[in-house]
Amino acid sequence: MSLFRLDASIRGEQSVSRAVADTAEAAWRRTHPSGVIVRRDLAATPVPADAWPTAVVAGFVPADQRTETQARASALAASYVDELIAADTYLFAAPLYNYGPSQHVKAWIDMLLIDPRLAPGQVSPLRGRPAALIVTRGGGYGPGTPREGWDHATPYYRRVFADLLELDLHVSEVELTLAEVTPAMEPLRDLARQSLEAGHTSAGKHGELLAQHVLGRVAA
């Protein structure tokens, strides 16, 4: 039984998305203490900047005629997909940066979607597998806030993971994560703590849900 975990925050030990994902992982581990966790940290090991355009060009070149660089880029994309296909469950920790998805996550997704196995328009080999998505936002983006509608990351993550990859996606969201370190946001700190607590609670439930899904599949 395996869990694939993806992290992308650039904040290291201060990362809220990593901390909330830890809660989901801990819930999964309680059910599968000997389970395998495959980790990919896109902040520590980002997708090379030239990998996607190189792999795209390689897709129009016969395999035996590709340059070494093209072959390497195609192999990298394939390795990312191999990791996903080999897993039973998924945990994605993806922050909002500058009103959009993390560039590290976007580059990784671009690589996934050029592999023929996950190409849009066909049945995904990941269809129906459970996934937990942790989304964190430094400010507030809910209804009635000044930044309502400015979160262009969460809809994108949902579209890719749920609609394109066809995962059974469960989302935990945390807002106002910068309130504790931003003096101007001091009045929002109580709301920030409430959002964080709710995010941990949700993530824990989703981690348990992932674990129970695997147990149910094995029992069947």
N, C-alpha and C positions, 0 to 999 in steps of 0.2 A: 504494500500500500504506500503510495507516494503522494507528496504534496509539492507542487512547483510554486516557489515564492519569488515574486519580482519586486524589487525595491528601486526607487529612482530619486529619492530626496537627496539634495546636495548638502543637507544640514547635519549629517553624521549623527552623533549621539543626541543632538538637540531636535532631531526630526520627530514630529508628531505622527506622521504617517507610518514611520517605522515602529514607533511605540504602540500604536493602535493595531498594527499588523501583528506585533508580538502577542497581543491579547488573543487574536484569532488563532495564531499558531499554537499558543499554549492550550487553547480549548481543543484543537485538533489533536495535539500530543497526548492529552489526557485519555483519549480513546485509543490512540495508536502510538503508545510509548516507544515501540520499536520500529515505527514507520520511517520511511526515507523522506528526507526533505531536500529537494534540489533547489539551490539558491542562485539567483542571478541578480547581481547588484549593478544596475546600469550607471550609477554615479561613479562607482569604483572602476568599472570596466565598460565604458561606453562603446556603442557601435562606432567603428571608424567612420570618419566623415565622408570618405569616398566609397564606402562599401556599397551603399544602395545604388547610386548611379552606375557603378561598375557592374553590379549584379544585374541591373536592368539591361544594360547593353549586352551582357553575356547571354541573356535569355534569347537574343536574336542570332547567336553564333553557335554553330554545331559544337558539341562538347569537345570533340577532338581537335577543334581549331581555336579554342579559347586560349588567351594568353594566361600566363601564370597568375597574374593579378585577377583576371576575370574568374578563373577557376577557384581561386581562394575566396573571392567574394561570394560566389555561388555556394561554395561549401559552407561558408559561415551562415548564410541564410538557412541552408538545410539543417545545420546543427541547432539553430534556434527552434525550428519546427520539430526536430527530433525530440528536444526536451519536452515540448508541450505534449506531443503524442504519447510519450512514454509515461506521463503522469496520470494520476487518477483524479486529482483535485487541484485547485488553483487558488492562489492568494496574490492579488496585485495591490501594491501600495503606490498610489499615483497622485502626487500633489498637483495643485493648480499653480502655474507660473505665468505671470504677465497675462492673465485672463484666458490662457489656453493650456493645452497639454504640455507636459514636460518634453523638452526636445529629445531627451534620452529615450523616453517611452515612444514618442512619435517615430524616431529613427528605427527602433526595434520593431515596431508594428509594420513600418514600411518594408523591412526585410522579410517579415513573416508573409506578407501578402504577395511577394513575388515568387514564393515557392509554389509550384503547381498544386501541391496538396492542400493549400489554403487559399488558392486563388478564388476571388469572388465569382459567384455564379454557379457553384457546385455545392454538393452536400459536404459540410465540414466533418472531418474525422473526429472532431471534438464535440460533436453535437450531443447536447444533453448532459454533459459532464458539469459538475457543480463548481462554481467559482465565487470567491468573495473579493469584492473590490473596495479598497479603502481610499476615499477621496478626501483630501484636506485642503482647506482654503484659508489664507491668512486673514481675509476680511469677511464681511457679511454680504451675501449675494441673494438672500431670500426675498420674497415678495414685500414690496414697500421700501426696500433699502435703496440707497443711492446707486448701488451697483447691481441692482436686479437685472438679469439678462446678460451680464458681463461674463458669466462663467461659461466659456466655450470649451472647457475640457471635459466636464462630466458627460454632456450629451455625446461627445466624440467617443469617450471610453465606452459608454453604453452601446453605441452603434457598432463599434468594432467587436467588443467581447461578446455581446449578446446577439447582435444581428448578423455579423459576418462570420465570427468563429462559432456561433450558435451554442455558446455556453449557457448553462442555467445560472444566471448572474444574480448575486445578492450584494447590494451596495450599502456601505456604511459611510456617512458623511460627517465631517467635523469642520466647523467654521470658526473664524476669529482666532486662529492659532497664533497670530502675532500680537494679540492684545497684551500679553504679559510682558512683552519686551518693547512695546510701543507706547510712549507716554500719552500720546493723543488718544489712544484707545482705552485708557484707564477706566472710563465709565462702562465699558463693555466687558470688563473682566469677569463679572459674575455670569454673564451670558456665555462667555467663552468657556468657563469651567463647566457649565451645564452641557454645552455642546460636546465638550471633550468626554465627559462622563457618559453621555448618551452614545457617543461613538464607540467607546470601549465596550459598553453593554451590547450594542448591536454587533460589533465585531466578534465578541465572545459567542453570541448566539449563532452567528454565521459560521464560525470555526467548528462549532459542535454540529451544525447542520451538514457541513462537508464530511465530517467524520461519520455521521450516521448514514449518509448517502452511500458511502463506500461499504459500510457494514451491511446495509440492506442489499446491495448488489452482490456481495459475496454470499450472503445467506440464500439469495435467490438462485 
